[in-house]
Amino acid sequence: MHLDEFIEGFERDEAAEKRRLAAEKSYAITDHLEDVERQFEQAVQGDALFGSTSPEIFVGRTGYPNVSTGLLSPVDRDATAETFATSSEWYDAGLGIEDVLQRRTGMLNSTRSTSVDSVSTGRGRGSDTGGAYDVWDGFVGVQREVAIADHPVDVEVGLDGKPELDLEFDDVGTPTGPRAHATGADLAENPHVPKPVEKTLSDDDWRAEGAMTYLYRRGFDVYDINTILSAGALGQARERSLVPTRWSITAVDDTVGQYVRGTLRNGDTIDKPEVWYNEYMGNRYWVLLAPGRWEFELVEMKAPQSVWNPRPETGYYLASAHEGYEGRTQYVEETAGAYYAARLGVLEHLADRGRQAKCLVLREITDDYWAPVGVWQVREGVRNAFDGEPGVGQTFHETLSAVSDQLPVSVGALRRKSELVAGLQSQLSDF
């Protein structure tokens, strides 16, 4: 599709940019929490909660290495448990922010405090004596069984008191809902564990990075791998430990992204500059690809009315991170987990084509993105930007100029923040 045809029809909705939804939507979430409280009272039998739990866990990071670790269980007995677990299916189902928050508030986080090294002493899985470095009993053991299973697992959780009806947000992880202290947990069935996961568990000398890429090559999405890593079920035996959910999400995106990038190192480049677009949950994604060796940059533009803008009085706030052909050697601070999630989406698309390219992802965060739901929406927003046909230009300069008319900031502002745009200005022949 020619670039002009692709750009035509994209008109900025100024009214949408000025909407403040947080106050309005918060009432709906509060009402839903009250429903959850009623469901909780019906679901608890004595001091225990019996029900089907998603194959998902949560490991906190506050107080590390002594952290809060929990099992996430739908409170509604009639709920379909697997739909509560964070996955790409949420995008496919068209879930909005309020939909995600309602699902997460409908999940009870039954927690206990433990050391991240608590998985490294005890008896082995399915054995009375073996596996001196792998714990599969007690609360942590049940949590790990849930994490490695390929379907929701029935568990019985002992609780100490009523839950705290609240919703905790994180800009990387998916929000967590009501929380209650767990006195213990028992499996109510024998979980089914996929053979590739069994293989990674049984190899005590397999480094975590290699195990992650093995599972990815065997068809596991990053959501599954993240849960397994967080439960301390990957890596060399003596180094296995619980990994805070926030950290494991970024670690998996980064590790898998590096693997995919490695498969493209000797590939041909794309032929012409391309523009791809998507919009999801108040985030607008422009993905610009240009011929050349791999290079990647994410530039975030945060609206003055957005809750994400730390200095709204100065207008749009820009944040960015960049890597060249050899990748990065330091963790991204300014755009954090969104960088690795967006990069993975681009790399997967290029891998499907067997091509490499320079890539600039422009993410506009409007005030419609009124509550954080995690970087999964960035990953899926970029992944699905490649549906349909791109706009194709003759030069990267032409492509950027066309897109700039749709952006909330000037090319000059981009140039001051973006290495790729600054490089375009100084040496157009590079593109």
C-alpha positions in Angstrom: 0.0 0.0 0.0 1.4 3.4 -0.9 2.3 5.6 2.0 -0.3 8.3 1.2 -3.1 5.8 1.2 -2.0 4.4 4.5 -1.8 7.7 6.2 -5.1 9.0 4.8 -8.0 8.7 7.3 -5.9 9.0 10.4 -7.2 12.1 12.1 -6.4 13.1 15.6 -9.3 13.0 18.0 -8.6 16.0 20.2 -11.7 15.4 22.3 -10.5 11.9 23.2 -7.1 13.3 24.3 -8.8 15.6 26.8 -11.0 12.9 28.5 -10.2 12.1 32.0 -11.5 8.6 32.7 -9.9 7.6 35.9 -12.4 9.1 38.2 -15.4 7.8 36.3 -14.0 4.3 35.9 -12.9 4.0 39.5 -16.5 3.8 40.6 -17.1 0.8 38.4 -14.1 -1.0 39.9 -15.2 -0.1 43.4 -18.6 -1.7 42.8 -16.9 -4.7 41.4 -14.8 -5.1 44.5 -18.0 -5.2 46.6 -19.2 -8.0 44.4 -15.9 -9.9 44.9 -16.4 -9.5 48.7 -19.8 -11.2 48.5 -18.4 -14.0 46.2 -15.5 -14.5 48.7 -17.9 -15.0 51.6 -19.7 -17.7 49.5 -16.6 -19.4 48.3 -14.8 -19.8 51.7 -15.6 -23.0 53.6 -14.5 -22.5 57.2 -11.0 -21.0 56.9 -10.3 -22.5 53.5 -10.8 -21.5 49.9 -11.4 -24.4 47.5 -11.6 -23.7 43.8 -9.8 -23.7 40.5 -6.8 -21.5 40.2 -5.2 -20.1 37.0 -1.8 -21.4 36.1 -0.5 -18.1 37.3 1.3 -17.0 40.5 2.6 -13.8 41.9 6.0 -13.0 43.5 6.5 -9.6 45.0 9.7 -7.6 45.1 9.3 -5.5 48.3 11.7 -6.5 51.0 13.8 -8.7 48.6 15.2 -11.3 49.2 12.3 -11.9 51.7 9.2 -11.5 49.5 5.5 -12.0 49.4 4.6 -15.0 47.2 1.1 -15.9 46.2 -1.4 -18.2 44.4 -4.0 -16.3 42.3 -7.4 -17.9 42.4 -10.7 -16.8 40.9 -13.2 -16.1 43.7 -16.2 -16.9 41.5 -16.7 -20.6 41.5 -18.4 -20.5 38.1 -15.6 -18.5 36.5 -13.5 -20.0 33.7 -10.2 -20.0 35.4 -7.9 -19.9 32.3 -9.5 -16.6 31.1 -8.1 -14.9 34.2 -4.5 -15.6 33.4 -2.6 -12.9 31.5 -2.1 -13.9 27.9 -2.3 -12.8 24.3 -5.9 -14.0 24.3 -6.8 -10.9 26.2 -6.0 -8.8 23.1 -7.7 -11.3 20.8 -10.8 -11.0 23.0 -10.7 -7.2 22.7 -10.4 -6.6 26.5 -10.4 -3.0 27.6 -8.8 -1.5 30.7 -11.9 -2.0 32.8 -12.3 -5.6 31.7 -8.7 -6.4 32.8 -9.2 -4.7 36.2 -12.4 -6.6 36.8 -10.7 -9.9 36.0 -7.8 -9.1 38.3 -10.1 -7.9 41.1 -11.9 -11.2 40.8 -8.7 -13.1 41.6 -7.7 -13.6 45.3 -4.0 -13.4 45.9 -3.4 -15.9 48.7 0.1 -14.9 50.0 2.8 -16.0 52.3 6.2 -14.4 53.1 9.3 -16.4 52.2 12.8 -16.1 51.1 13.5 -16.3 47.4 16.0 -19.1 48.2 13.2 -21.2 49.8 13.0 -23.3 46.6 16.6 -24.5 47.0 16.3 -26.8 50.0 14.1 -29.8 50.5 13.1 -33.0 48.7 12.8 -33.3 44.9 9.6 -33.3 42.9 7.9 -36.7 43.1 10.6 -38.1 45.4 11.0 -38.7 49.1 14.7 -38.0 49.2 16.2 -36.7 45.9 16.8 -33.2 44.6 18.6 -31.5 47.4 18.3 -28.2 45.7 14.6 -28.2 44.6 11.6 -27.8 46.9 8.3 -29.2 45.8 6.4 -29.4 49.2 4.6 -26.9 51.3 3.1 -23.6 50.1 6.0 -22.8 47.8 5.9 -26.3 46.3 2.2 -26.0 45.5 2.8 -22.6 43.9 5.5 -24.1 41.7 3.2 -27.0 40.7 0.6 -24.4 39.6 3.2 -22.5 37.6 4.5 -25.4 35.6 1.1 -27.0 34.9 -0.5 -26.6 31.4 -4.0 -26.1 32.8 -5.7 -24.5 35.8 -5.1 -26.6 38.9 -7.6 -27.3 41.7 -6.1 -26.3 45.1 -7.3 -25.8 48.6 -5.9 -22.8 50.4 -6.0 -22.2 54.1 -6.7 -18.6 54.9 -6.1 -16.4 58.0 -8.9 -13.8 58.1 -10.7 -11.9 55.4 -9.0 -10.5 52.3 -7.9 -6.9 51.9 -10.1 -5.6 49.1 -7.7 -3.5 47.1 -6.1 -3.3 43.7 -2.3 -3.0 43.4 -0.8 -1.5 40.2 2.5 -2.0 38.5 3.7 -0.5 35.2 5.3 -3.8 34.2 3.2 -6.6 35.7 -0.6 -7.1 35.5 -2.5 -5.6 38.5 -3.3 -7.9 41.4 -6.5 -7.8 43.3 -7.7 -8.7 46.8 -5.1 -10.3 49.0 -5.4 -12.6 52.0 -2.7 -14.3 54.2 -2.4 -18.0 53.5 -1.7 -20.5 56.2 -1.0 -23.3 53.7 -2.0 -24.8 50.4 -2.7 -28.3 49.1 -3.1 -29.7 45.6 -6.6 -31.2 45.0 -5.4 -32.9 41.8 -2.2 -34.0 40.1 -1.2 -31.3 37.6 -0.2 -32.2 34.1 3.2 -30.9 33.2 4.2 -30.6 29.5 7.2 -32.7 28.5 9.4 -29.7 27.5 8.9 -28.3 31.0 9.7 -31.6 32.6 12.9 -31.7 30.5 14.1 -28.3 31.8 13.3 -29.2 35.3 15.2 -32.5 35.2 18.4 -30.9 33.9 20.2 -29.4 36.9 23.0 -28.0 34.8 20.8 -26.1 32.2 21.2 -22.3 32.6 18.0 -20.3 32.8 18.7 -18.4 29.6 19.1 -21.6 27.6 16.0 -23.2 29.2 13.9 -20.1 28.3 14.9 -20.1 24.7 14.3 -23.9 24.5 10.7 -23.5 25.8 10.1 -20.6 23.4 11.4 -22.7 20.4 9.0 -25.4 21.5 6.0 -23.1 21.2 5.7 -21.7 24.7 4.7 -18.0 24.7 6.6 -15.6 27.0 3.6 -15.5 29.4 4.1 -19.2 30.2 7.9 -19.0 30.5 7.6 -15.9 32.7 5.4 -17.9 35.2 7.8 -20.8 35.3 10.8 -18.6 35.8 9.1 -16.6 38.5 8.4 -19.9 40.4 12.1 -20.7 40.5 11.7 -23.7 38.2 14.3 -22.8 35.6 18.1 -22.7 35.7 20.9 -24.6 37.3 19.8 -26.4 40.4 22.0 -24.5 42.9 20.9 -21.1 41.4 17.2 -21.7 41.3 15.2 -19.1 43.3 11.9 -17.3 43.2 12.0 -14.3 40.8 9.7 -11.3 41.5 7.1 -11.2 38.8 8.1 -7.7 37.6 11.7 -8.9 37.1 10.8 -12.2 35.4 8.6 -10.5 32.8 11.4 -8.2 31.6 14.0 -11.0 31.9 12.0 -13.3 29.6 11.2 -10.6 27.1 14.9 -9.6 27.0 16.3 -13.2 26.8 13.9 -14.3 24.1 14.4 -11.1 22.2 18.2 -11.6 22.2 17.7 -15.1 20.9 15.4 -14.0 18.1 17.8 -11.1 17.2 20.6 -13.6 17.0 18.7 -15.6 14.3 18.5 -12.5 12.2 22.1 -11.4 12.3 23.0 -12.7 8.9 19.6 -12.1 7.3 18.9 -9.8 4.3 17.3 -6.4 5.1 13.8 -5.3 4.0 13.7 -3.5 0.6 11.8 -0.3 1.4 10.7 1.8 4.4 7.5 0.6 6.0 5.0 2.0 8.4 2.7 -0.1 10.6 0.1 1.1 13.0 -2.1 -0.1 15.9 -4.0 1.4 18.7 -5.0 -0.4 21.9 -6.2 0.8 25.3 -5.4 4.4 24.7 -1.9 3.6 23.3 -1.1 4.5 19.7 1.8 2.6 18.1 3.6 3.7 14.9 6.2 1.1 13.9 8.6 2.4 11.3 11.0 -0.1 9.6 13.8 0.9 7.3 16.4 -1.1 5.2 19.6 -1.7 7.1 21.2 -3.8 9.8 19.3 -4.3 13.1 18.8 -1.2 15.2 15.9 -0.5 17.5 14.5 2.5 19.4 11.4 3.1 21.4 10.2 6.7 21.9 7.3 7.2 24.3 5.2 10.4 24.1 3.1 10.9 27.3 0.1 13.3 27.0 -0.1 16.2 29.4 -3.4 14.9 30.7 -2.0 11.4 31.1 -1.3 10.0 34.6 2.0 8.9 33.3 3.4 12.3 32.6 5.7 13.4 35.5 5.8 17.0 34.3 2.4 17.8 32.7 3.0 21.5 32.9 5.6 21.2 30.2 3.4 19.5 27.6 4.1 16.1 26.2 6.8 14.2 28.1 9.2 12.1 25.9 11.1 9.0 27.0 13.3 6.8 24.9 15.8 4.0 24.7 17.9 2.7 21.9 20.2 -0.2 20.8 22.5 -0.8 17.9 23.4 -3.9 16.0 25.1 -5.5 19.0 22.2 -4.9 21.4 22.4 -3.4 24.8 24.7 -4.0 27.7 22.7 -2.2 30.4 19.1 -2.4 31.6 16.8 0.2 30.1 15.7 2.7 32.8 13.6 5.4 31.1 11.1 3.2 29.2 11.7 0.1 31.4 9.8 -3.1 30.6 7.9 -1.5 27.7 11.1 -1.4 25.7 11.7 -5.1 25.9 8.1 -5.9 25.2 7.9 -3.7 22.1 11.3 -5.0 20.8 10.1 -8.6 21.1 7.0 -7.8 19.0 9.1 -6.3 16.2 11.7 -9.1 16.3 9.1 -11.8 16.0 7.6 -10.1 12.9 11.1 -9.8 11.3 11.8 -13.4 12.1 8.6 -14.5 10.4 9.9 -12.7 7.3 13.5 -13.8 7.7 14.6 -10.2 7.4 16.3 -7.6 9.6 15.7 -3.8 9.6 16.2 -0.6 11.5 13.1 0.0 13.7 11.6 3.0 15.4 8.6 2.5 17.5 6.7 5.6 18.5 4.2 5.1 21.3 1.8 7.8 22.1 0.3 7.3 25.6 -3.0 9.3 25.7 -5.1 10.0 28.7 -7.4 7.2 27.7 -4.8 4.9 29.2 -6.1 5.7 32.6 -4.8 2.8 34.6 -1.7 0.6 34.3 -2.5 -3.0 33.2 1.1 -4.1 32.5 3.5 -4.3 29.6 1.6 -7.2 28.0 -0.6 -4.6 26.3 2.6 -3.0 24.8 3.8 -6.4 23.6 0.4 -7.3 22.0 -0.1 -3.8 20.7 3.1 -4.0 18.7 2.7 -7.7 17.8 -0.7 -6.9 16.2 0.5 -3.7 14.5 1.8 -6.0 11.8 -1.7 -7.3 10.8 -2.9 -6.1 7.4 -0.6 -4.2 5.0 1.9 -1.5 5.8 2.4 1.9 4.3 5.4 1.8 2.0 7.6 4.8 1.3 10.7 5.5 -0.9 12.9 6.8 1.9 12.9 6.8 5.7 12.8 10.6 5.6 9.5 10.5 3.6 8.1 7.9 5.9 8.9 9.9 9.1 7.6 13.1 7.5 4.2 11.5 6.7 3.9 10.0 10.2 4.9 13.3 11.9 1.7 14.9 10.8 -0.2 12.4 13.0 2.1 12.8 16.1 1.5 15.1 19.0 5.0 16.4 19.0 7.2 18.0 16.3 10.0 16.3 14.4 12.3 18.7 16.2 11.2 17.4 19.5 11.7 13.8 18.3 15.2 14.7 17.0 16.2 15.9 20.4 15.2 12.7 22.0 15.6 10.0 19.3 19.0 8.7 18.1 17.4 7.3 15.0 15.7 10.6 14.1 18.8 12.6 14.9 20.9 10.2 12.8 18.4 10.6 9.9 18.8 14.4 10.0 22.7 14.3 10.1 23.2 11.5 7.5 20.2 10.7 5.3 22.3 8.3 3.2 22.4 5.9 6.1 18.8 5.1 5.4 
